[in-house]
């Protein structure tokens, strides 16, 4: 259903039957890992104008893997990671 690099690729699909008899499929919840437990590939210092997709492309060679950086830095609001230049971000080894 999802691209193998998607953060949702490993989630199980479940079903629920509604009171009117319809069955609805949905994805199980994705629990965020503790960032400090993820194996570290590198650290990166944010520069003015940086975006997570650009950082992911520079470090992983794939801008769609930005979510790994979010996970490694315990980010619930991804834009906050690049809001302040000079912030150091943990870049994990992608777990794909």
N, C-alpha and C positions, 0 to 999 in steps of 0.2 A: 504494500500500500504506500509506503514512504520510501524515499531514496535511502540507500544504506548509510549515508553520512548524516541523515537527519537525527535530531535528538529524540525523535519519536519512533525510530525504526525498530527498536528492541521492545517496545511496549506491547503488551498482550491486548487483544481485542476481547471485549466482553459484551454481553447482551443483557438487556433488562426487558421484561414484559410489563407494559403499562396497564393501568386498570381497564382501559378500553380494549385490551387484547393485542394491541400492536407491539411488535418486538423492535427494539431500537439497539443498534450496535454502537459501541463507544470504546475509546481507548482507556486503558487503566491509567491511573495517575502516575506521573513521573516525579519521583522524589529526587530532590537535588542532592548531589554529593557534598560532603564537606570539602571545600576547596583545598585546604591544607593537606588533605590525604591523597590528592591526585599527584602522580609522578610529574616532576618538573622538567620541562624541556629547556626553558630559558626564562629570563625576566626581560621586560621591555619598558622603556621610559616613554610615556606619552608625550608627543610633541604637539604644538599648537595646530589645530585643524585635523588631528588624527581621528579616525573612525575605527570601530571594531572590525568592520569588514576589510579595511585596508591593512590593519595589523594582522588579521588572520591570513590574508593573502601573502603578506611578507613572510610570515613565520611558518605557515602550513602549506602555502601554495594553493589555498582554496578559501575564498572569502566566505563561503557558506559554513565554514567550521567555526565562526565567531562564537558560537554558543559554548564551545569548550573553554574559551577565555572567560566567559561569564561564570561558568561553573567553578573554575579554578579561583575566581576572585569573589565568590559568594554574592554575585550580583543579581538582585531581583529587578533592578532598573538598569539595563545595559548602557544607556546613554551617560549615566553617571560615571562610568569607568573612564571615559575620555573627556569629561567636562573640565578637568583641571590638568593643564600641562605640567610635566615633571612628575606625575604620579607613576609609580612603578607597578606594573601588572605582572602577575604570574602567568606564564604560558605553559600549559600542561602538555604532556605527551598525549595526543589524541587517542582515545579509547574506542576505536572503531572495529 
